[in-house]
Amino acid sequence: MSEVDDAMRGFADWFGRRPIGAWSAPGRVNLIGEHTDYNDGFVFPFAIDHRTAVALGDRDDRVIRVASSFAPEPVEIHLDELSPDALDGWSAYPLGVAWALGELGADLEHVRGVDLYIVSTVPIGAGLSSSAAIECSVALALDEHWGLGFDRPTLAKVGQLAENRVVGAPTGIMDQSASLLGEADAGVFLDCRSLDAEVIPLGFAADGLSLVVIDTKVEHAHASGGYAARRASCEAGARALGIDSLRDLHLDDLERAAALLDDETFRRVRHVVTEDQRVLDTVRTLREHGPGAIGPFLDASHVSMRDDFEISVPELDLAVATAQANGAIGARMTGGGFGGSAIALVIDALVPIVTREVLAAFAERGHREPAIFTARPSQGARRDA
């Protein structure tokens, strides 16, 4: 509860009064299913035990003021002035949520402003969706405080809209869904076309397994060109094939796709199609044989992202290869790519060995020292105080 306590204290320090409540939402690890969400495909993330907390206090005007532990000054704006063009910097995430609530049907003409104070322990730029943790904690807080009555799938859409239109990152809905729908010791199997979600037990602890996160410290940003270029390539491939999205393509369609597309576009398409199948195979194998049997799908996912989608970097490849060489059941990069984190599913007794060897490998190559920790599948967004 440290994030919540810090948010409550920080609110009092900044605004000179006690907040009326605090909410929190987790970051996420995507176990498998990368760059499939905006292609209407399948993903299988889980919420982690690193969280963002927001403390909220009421105001008697229509101003939203937001401060945080990671910004030097608060930012404020009148509710009537909320628009994507009026928001930038870090505050675009929480204030973008307020704007997006109105875009998705909330009546904001008759609500009062609020003060918000945000604290986070989700690493920024690590591919663990620190942005969605902010969006979902704020969305849940404002929905409850303003009495909007949105359900969690709608709040996920709110977060995605804020990220797409205000922040300018062309992401899918996976991150917000994981942050809002996650449960302890479980993953969220999400169909990104229908938005049907199923919470599936992971059973890592019962099988003596840990999910090790290796934050390479190579920061990425979804709003930068690489992510947008991959999405554009997927959309171009779908148009050339005469389909609405790559979700409509199957493994046995790849031969036809290879004949119609240029090499680069085909490889982008092949990653998405095979990754969708890997998600389905992972969920099926988890149900039938348990988590110890899913390693080959994680390994194959990394190869596909490295070679076909070309979103890995040397540090991620080194983390994955070193974990695999030291007994990991499976390993892959996770998140949007171009930096961020790798994950490795590891027998508990081997976690210290994998950690030691990854640190040594990074030092030997002259890379920045990574942050290595285990991530526990945890509960999604909630009110804490």
N, C-alpha and C positions, 0 to 999 in steps of 0.2 A: 504493500500500500504506500510505498515511499513516494511515488509520483503524485499520488492524490494528496498526501500530507504536504508535499512541497508546493503543489498547486494552491492548496488552501492558504498556506503561509504566504506564498508569493502574492496572492490576491490581496491579502490584508496589508502587506507591505506597500504594494503599489497604489491601492485604491483607498486605504485608510478605513476599511470596514470589513466585516466578515462576509464571505460569500454565502449564498443561500443553498448552494449544492455543488457537487463535483461529479463528473462523469469521466470515464476512461475508455480507451479502445486500443487494441494491440496492433503491432506490426504483424507481418506474416512471412512465413517461408512458403514458397511454392514447391511442393514436393515434386511435382511434374506437371507439364502442360505450359510450355513457354511460347508466347506470341500466338497462342491459339485463341485467346479470349476475344480479340477484336476481329477474328475470322469466324465468329459464331461457333467455336469449337468447345472442347472440354478442358477443364482445368481441375487440379486437385491440390489446393493449398491448405495450410492450417495456420491458425492464429498462434502467436508466440507469447512468451512471458516477458516481453519488453513492451511497455505501454506508453501511451500519451494520455495525460490527464488535463482536463480543463475545469477550472473553477469559475462559477458564474454568479454574478450579482445583478439585481434589477436596477434600472434607472427610471427617472421620471420624465425623460425626454425620448427622442427617437434616434439617438446616436448609439452606434456600436463602437466600443473601444476595446482593443485587444492588445495585450502585452504578453510577453513570454520570457522564460529564463534564457532563451538563446537570441534575444534581440535587445539592442540598447534602449530603444524608446518605444512607447506604445503607438499604435496607429488607430485613428478614429475616422468614422465616416457616418453621415446621416443615412438612415435607411432609404430615404427617397433618392439618394444619389448612388445607390449600389448599381454597378454595371461592370462588365468585364473590362472596359476601357479605363475605368477609374481605379482599378486595383492592380497592384504589382508587388514584387518582392515577396517576402515570407508571409505577409498578411493576406496575400491572395488566396491561400489555402483556407483559413477560417472564414474570411469575409466572403470568399467565393461561394462557400457553403450557404451562407445567409441569402445571397443572390439566387442561388440555384433552388433553394426551397421555394422562393416566389415563382420561379420559372416552372416548377412542377406542381403548381396549384395552391400553394399556401397564400393566404390573405395576409400580407404584411402591412397593409395600410392601417391596421388597427392594433398593432403590437407596439409595446414600448421597447426602447433600446436596452442594451445589456453591456456590462463590463465582463471581459473574459481574460483569464490568465492561464497560460498553457505551459506545461512542463512535459518533457519527453525523455525516455530512456531508449527509444528506438534509434539505432545508429542511422545518421543521415548519409545518403549516398551509397548505402551498402546493399541495395537491392532487397531490403526488407520492408519496404513500403512505409517509410516514416510519413510520407504525405497522406496516405489513406488513414493512418492512425490519427492524424490531426483532423482530417475531414470527418471521420466517423464519430470521434468523440464530440466534436462541435455539433454535428448534425443531430446526434442523439440528445445532447443538452438542449439545443434550441427547439427541437421537436417537442420535448417534454415540457420545457418552460413555457413555450408559447401555445401549448395545447393543440398542436397541429394534427396529431393522430396518424402520422405516416407509419406504415409498417417497415420492417427492416429491408426488404428488397427495394422499396421505394427510396429509402435513405441511402442505399448503395448507389442508386441511380443519381441521387443528389450529389454524392461525392464524386462520381464519375463526371457528371456535367461540370462541376466546378473545376476539376482537373483538366478537362478537355477545352472548355470555353474560356475560363479565367486564367488558369496557369499556362495553358497552351500545350499541354502534353497529350498526345493522341492515344491514350491508354484505353484498355477495355475495362470491364467491370469486376475483374477477378479480385483485385486488392481490397476494394471496399466490401465485397461479399464475404471474403475471408474474415475481415476485421469485425463485421457485424454478426456473422452467422456462426463463427467458430465456437467449438466446445472443447472442454478438457479432454485430452487423450484422443482426439478425433480430427479428421480432415474433412474439408467441405468439397464434395464432388459436385461440381457445378456445370450444368449445360448452359453455355453462354448465349445460346439462341433462345431457348424457352425460359431461361433463368430458373429452371427447376434445380433445386439444391438438395442434396442428401448428405447428412452428417454420418460419416463412417468411422467406426473405431479403428485406431491405428495400432494399438497394442505394443508400442515400442518398449515401454517399461516392463511389461509382463514377460517379454521375450529377451530381456537383458540387453536392449539396444538403446543407443543414444544417437540423436541427430546433431552432428557437429557442424557449426557454421564457421566458415573461414572468411572473414571480412578482409579482402585484399587491400583495403584502403585506397583502391583506385576508384575515385568517385565517378559516378555516372549521373546523367540528368536526362529524364524522359523527354524534356522539351527540346533537347538538342537534336541535330540532324539525323544521326544514325537510326534512332528508333522510328522517326517519321519516315525515313527512306525505306525501312523494312516494311512498314505498314503500306506505303504507297506501292511497293513492289507486289505485295500480296493482292492488293486491290486490282492492280494492272493484270496480274495473272488470272484472277477470277473473270475480269471483263473479256480477256482474250479467249477464255474457255467457255464463255457464254453462260456463266453461273452467277448466282447472287453472291455467294461467298465460298471460300475454300472448304467450308464445312460440307458442301455438296459434292466434294471430290472424295473418292475412295482409293485405296491402295491399287486396285486393279485399273484405275483411270490414269495412273502415272505414265504409262507407256504412251498414251495419246497426248498427255500434257507435254512430254519430252519432245514429241514431234512438232508441236505447235508453238512452243515458247523458246525464247533465247535461253542460253545456258544459265545465266545468273537468275533470271526469273524462275526458271524451272527448279533450281536448287532451293530457292526461297519457298516455293510451293511444296516441294517434296518434304522440306522440314515440317511444315504445318500439318500436312496429311499424315506423315508418319508419327508426328508427336501426338496428334489426336488419338491414333491407335495405341500409342504407348500409354496414354492416360487410361484408356479403357482396359488395357492389359494389366496395368498396375492395380487398378481397383479390383478386377476379377481375381488376380493372383493374391492380393491381400486378403480377400474374403476366403479364398479356397486354401491357401497355404500359409498365410501370415506374413508379417513384414520382412522376415528373413529371406524371403524368396523374390523380393522386388528389385534387387540390386541390378540385374542386367538391363532393366528398363531405364534406370537412372544413368548407367554408363552409356547406353546407346543414345539417350537424350543429349548428353554432353557432346558426343561426337557429331551429332546432327547440328547442334547449335554452333559448334566450332567450324565445321566444314561446309555445311549447306547454308546456314543462316548467317554465318560469319559475324557473330556478335561476342565471341570470347576475346580474351586478351591473354598475353603470356602468363601473367600472374594467376589467372583463373585456371589455365591449363596446368600450371605447375602444382597448384593446390589439389586439383582433381587427381593428377597422376601420382602425386606423393601419397595421398590418402589411399588410393587403390593399391599402391605398392606395399603399404603397411597394414593391409588387412581389412580395409573398408569393404563392406558388403556391396556398396555402390556409391558413386559420387557424380556430381554434376554441378555446373554453374546454375545459379538460380536468379531470377529477376530479369530485367529488361536487357542486360548485357552491357558491353563496353566498360566493364568494371564491376564493382559491387562484390558479391559474395559467392562462394561455392559451398555446397553442402555435402556431407558424407554420412552415410548410415553405418554406424560402427558398433561392434560389440563393446559393452561397457568397459571391459578390462583393457581394451586396446585404445581407449580414448587418450590416455597420457602418451602412448607411443605415437599415435597419429599427430597429436599436438606437437610433440617434440620434433618429429621428423619434418613436419611442414615448416616450423620455425627455422630449423636448420637449413632446409632447402631454400627458403627465401633469403636467408642471410648469405648463403653461398652464392646466390645469383645477384646479390646486391639490391634486392627489392626491399621496399619499405616493410617493416615488421607488420604482419597481419594481426588482427584481433581474432582470437579463437575462443568460442564458447559453445555450450550445448543449448539447444532451443527446445523447450518443453511445449508440446501442443496444449493450448490454454483456452480459457473462456474468451468469448468475443466481447464486444462493447457492452458497457453496463453503467448504471448509476452506482457510485461508491459512497456518496455522502449527501 
